[in-house]
Amino acid sequence: MTTPRGTAPFEALTPDRRRAMTRQHLLEAAAIVFARNGFHGATLDEVSATAGFTKGAVYSNFKSKDDLFLALLEDRTERQLAVVSDVLEAGGHAAAEQFPLVSQLFRGELFWDDDFAMLYLEFVLYARRHPDAQEKLAGSARRTRAMVQELIDAECTALGVTPKYASADIAAMSLALFGGLGLDRLVDPRSVSSETLDATLTFLFEALVEA
């Protein structure tokens, strides 16, 4: 049977696809509930009700509220890095072409979300007092650094340059810089201006090119 011209191929709703859709729907509901009530104030009952599923559906996808939050964190990180990767691959690799695109991107809500920054800080403080959560959060952070490092390595290869510093260190510095700016913004929004962001990006761009 052929697909009518101009229409997308029909995808059967297989059990795996159904599970993936349920999981994504739960993550979207968790984002709403966590943003509204914070990590401590949110409950899995609220997440399941917001998603329109039973509580059992939550537990069939996530073992605990900790695991649900960490899955939400990693989903957000993966979306951020996918967008950055698309921007870098779509344009030319010259810094003069990339800088304004990346600068504009990093001003968007996907990267600057005060509600999520507060939520993340709340979980960090919680994890410091709960060893299992701390171990899981550390593992998540390591995976994020590895993904950023992979993105840096791919860009350096495309540019044909050798970075001034080890890409693993640049990845760690990048995350620390933007994480720190996010916290500063919570304390004093005026402390992080457009000029601050551009200066930070300039520093990171220059770290990619061997002098």
C-alpha positions as CSV (number, residue, x, y, z in Angstrom):
1,M,0.0,0.0,0.0
2,T,1.5,3.3,-1.0
3,T,1.3,6.6,1.0
4,P,-0.7,9.3,-0.8
5,R,1.5,12.0,-2.2
6,G,2.1,14.9,0.2
7,T,1.3,13.0,3.4
8,A,3.6,11.7,6.0
9,P,4.0,7.9,6.3
10,F,1.7,6.4,8.9
11,E,3.4,5.2,12.1
12,A,1.7,2.3,13.9
13,L,1.2,2.9,17.6
14,T,3.5,0.0,18.8
15,P,3.9,-0.8,22.5
16,D,7.3,0.8,22.5
17,R,6.0,4.0,20.8
18,R,3.1,4.1,23.2
19,R,5.4,3.8,26.2
20,A,7.6,6.6,24.8
21,M,4.6,8.8,24.3
22,T,3.4,8.2,27.8
23,R,6.8,8.9,29.2
24,Q,7.1,12.2,27.3
25,H,3.6,13.2,28.4
26,L,4.5,12.5,32.0
27,L,7.7,14.6,31.7
28,E,5.6,17.5,30.3
29,A,3.2,17.2,33.2
30,A,6.1,17.0,35.7
31,A,7.5,20.2,34.3
32,I,4.2,22.0,35.0
33,V,3.9,20.6,38.5
34,F,7.5,21.1,39.6
35,A,7.5,24.7,38.3
36,R,4.3,25.4,40.2
37,N,5.1,23.7,43.5
38,G,8.8,23.2,43.6
39,F,10.5,19.8,44.1
40,H,9.5,19.3,47.7
41,G,6.0,20.6,47.2
42,A,5.2,18.5,44.1
43,T,3.7,15.0,44.4
44,L,3.5,12.1,42.0
45,D,-0.3,12.1,42.5
46,E,-0.4,15.7,41.1
47,V,1.9,14.7,38.2
48,S,-0.3,11.7,37.3
49,A,-3.5,13.8,37.6
50,T,-2.0,16.6,35.4
51,A,-1.0,14.0,32.8
52,G,-4.4,12.3,32.9
53,F,-2.9,9.0,33.9
54,T,-3.0,6.8,37.0
55,K,-0.3,6.9,39.6
56,G,0.7,3.4,38.4
57,A,1.6,4.9,35.0
58,V,4.1,7.2,36.8
59,Y,5.7,4.3,38.7
60,S,5.9,2.1,35.6
61,N,8.1,4.8,34.0
62,F,9.9,6.3,37.0
63,K,10.9,4.6,40.2
64,S,10.6,7.7,42.4
65,K,10.1,11.5,42.4
66,D,13.9,11.8,42.3
67,D,14.1,9.7,39.1
68,L,11.3,11.7,37.6
69,F,13.1,15.0,38.3
70,L,16.4,13.7,36.9
71,A,14.7,12.4,33.8
72,L,13.1,15.9,33.3
73,L,16.6,17.5,33.8
74,E,18.2,15.2,31.3
75,D,15.4,15.7,28.8
76,R,15.8,19.5,29.1
77,T,19.6,19.2,28.6
78,E,19.3,17.0,25.6
79,R,16.8,19.4,24.0
80,Q,19.2,22.3,24.7
81,L,22.2,20.6,23.2
82,A,20.2,19.4,20.2
83,V,19.2,23.0,19.4
84,V,22.8,24.2,19.8
85,S,24.0,21.4,17.5
86,D,21.3,22.2,14.9
87,V,22.4,25.9,14.9
88,L,26.1,25.1,14.6
89,E,25.5,22.6,11.7
90,A,23.0,24.8,9.8
91,G,25.3,27.8,9.4
92,G,28.9,28.3,8.4
93,H,31.5,27.4,11.0
94,A,33.2,30.8,11.0
95,A,32.9,32.5,14.4
96,A,31.6,35.7,12.8
97,E,28.7,33.7,11.4
98,Q,28.0,31.6,14.5
99,F,28.4,34.1,17.2
100,P,25.2,36.1,16.6
101,L,23.1,32.9,16.2
102,V,24.4,31.3,19.4
103,S,24.1,34.6,21.2
104,Q,20.5,34.9,20.2
105,L,19.8,31.3,21.1
106,F,21.3,31.7,24.6
107,R,18.9,34.5,25.4
108,G,15.9,32.2,24.9
109,E,13.7,30.7,27.6
110,L,15.1,27.2,26.9
111,F,18.4,28.4,28.4
112,W,17.3,31.2,30.7
113,D,14.4,29.9,32.8
114,D,14.5,31.3,36.4
115,D,11.8,28.8,37.5
116,F,13.9,25.9,36.4
117,A,17.1,27.4,37.9
118,M,15.3,27.6,41.3
119,L,14.0,24.0,40.9
120,Y,17.5,22.7,40.1
121,L,19.0,24.5,43.0
122,E,16.3,23.1,45.3
123,F,17.2,19.6,44.1
124,V,21.0,20.1,44.5
125,L,20.5,21.1,48.1
126,Y,18.2,18.1,48.7
127,A,20.7,15.8,47.0
128,R,23.5,16.9,49.3
129,R,21.5,15.4,52.2
130,H,20.4,12.2,50.4
131,P,23.4,10.1,49.2
132,D,21.3,8.1,46.6
133,A,20.0,11.3,45.0
134,Q,23.5,12.8,45.1
135,E,25.0,9.8,43.3
136,K,22.3,10.0,40.6
137,L,22.7,13.7,40.2
138,A,26.5,13.4,39.9
139,G,26.0,10.7,37.2
140,S,23.6,13.0,35.3
141,A,26.2,15.9,35.6
142,R,28.9,13.6,34.2
143,R,26.7,12.6,31.2
144,T,25.9,16.3,30.5
145,R,29.6,17.2,30.5
146,A,30.3,14.3,28.2
147,M,27.6,15.5,25.8
148,V,29.0,19.0,25.8
149,Q,32.5,17.8,25.3
150,E,31.3,15.7,22.3
151,L,29.7,18.9,20.8
152,I,32.9,20.8,21.3
153,D,35.0,18.1,19.7
154,A,32.7,17.9,16.7
155,E,32.8,21.7,16.3
156,C,36.6,21.8,16.5
157,T,36.8,19.0,13.9
158,A,34.5,21.0,11.6
159,L,36.6,24.2,12.1
160,G,39.8,22.3,11.7
161,V,41.2,23.8,14.9
162,T,42.9,22.6,18.0
163,P,41.4,24.0,21.2
164,K,43.6,25.9,23.6
165,Y,42.5,23.7,26.4
166,A,41.3,20.1,26.8
167,S,37.7,19.9,25.5
168,A,36.7,18.2,28.7
169,D,37.9,21.3,30.6
170,I,36.1,23.6,28.2
171,A,32.9,21.6,28.7
172,A,33.2,21.9,32.5
173,M,34.0,25.6,32.3
174,S,31.1,26.3,30.0
175,L,28.6,24.6,32.3
176,A,30.1,26.2,35.4
177,L,30.0,29.7,33.8
178,F,26.4,29.5,32.7
179,G,25.3,27.8,35.8
180,G,26.9,30.5,37.9
181,L,25.3,33.2,35.8
182,G,22.0,31.6,36.3
183,L,22.4,31.7,40.1
184,D,23.6,35.3,39.9
185,R,20.4,36.2,38.0
186,L,18.3,34.7,40.7
187,V,20.0,36.9,43.3
188,D,20.2,40.1,41.1
189,P,18.7,39.9,37.6
190,R,20.6,43.1,36.7
191,S,23.9,41.4,37.2
192,V,23.5,39.4,34.0
193,S,23.1,41.6,31.0
194,S,23.3,41.0,27.3
195,E,26.8,42.3,27.4
196,T,27.6,39.7,30.2
197,L,26.4,36.9,28.0
198,D,28.3,38.1,24.9
199,A,31.5,38.4,27.0
200,T,31.0,34.9,28.3
201,L,30.4,33.5,24.8
202,T,33.4,35.4,23.4
203,F,35.6,33.9,26.2
204,L,34.4,30.4,25.2
205,F,34.8,31.0,21.5
206,E,38.3,32.1,22.0
207,A,39.1,29.1,24.1
208,L,38.4,26.9,21.0
209,V,41.2,28.4,18.9
210,E,44.8,27.7,19.5
211,A,46.8,31.0,19.7
